Amino acid sequence: DIFWRLHKNGFLVEDTVEQLRCENCQRFLADRFVEGTCPHCSYPEARGDQCDKCGRLINAVELRVSLCI
């Protein structure tokens, strides 16, 4: 009932999200489990959700070199 009321009143939005997948694990990865180089400050150990050096929010697909941790 709650879902349909939200849908009827236009409060739900359909969207597409680009997400990384580990081919070794055969699963999609949460941004926090992706590590790489920050596109803003070049910190080499930035996570896929936030850079611990400059504090900027990052989308995991923006990391320059990434790996699954």
N, C-alpha and C positions, 0 to 999 in steps of 0.2 A: 504494500500500500504506500509506504513512504517513497519507494523508488518511483512509482507511477505518478505520484503527486509532484515530485521534483521534475520528472520528465515533462509532464503536462504544462508546468509553469516555466519551462525553458531554463532550468537551473543546471542542467547537465550538458556537457560539451563533449563531442567526440573528437579525439585528436590522435595523431600518430607520433610515436616516440622512437628515436633511433637509439638502439641499445647494443652493447658489445656482447659477443658470444665467444666462449672458450671452446674451441674445437676439441681439445683434449678431454675436457670435462663433459662436453656435450650439453652445456646449459648456459643460459643467459646470466650475466654477471651484474651484481649490484655495483653502482658507481664506486662505492667505498673500497671494493676489492680490486679496482684497477689502479695501477700506479704508473706514472710516467713523468715527462718533463712539462712543467707549467708553461703554457703558451704566453704568459704575461711577464714572468720574471726569470724564466729558464731554470727554476729549481728542479733538480732531477728526481726528487722523491715526492712529487705532488700526487695526491689521491684524485680519483675521478670525480669527487664531489666538491673538494676545496683544496687550495694550496696552503699548506701549513706555514710557508714562509711569508708570502705577501697577503694571505687571508682572503683572496678573491675566490668567488664561487666559480666552479668549472664544470662543464659538461664533459663527461668521460671521453666522448669522441673528439674533443678539442685537444687532448694531450698529444704531444708530438711523438713520443715513443712510449708505447704502453705495454704492460704485461700483467698477467693475472697473478695475484698473490694468494 
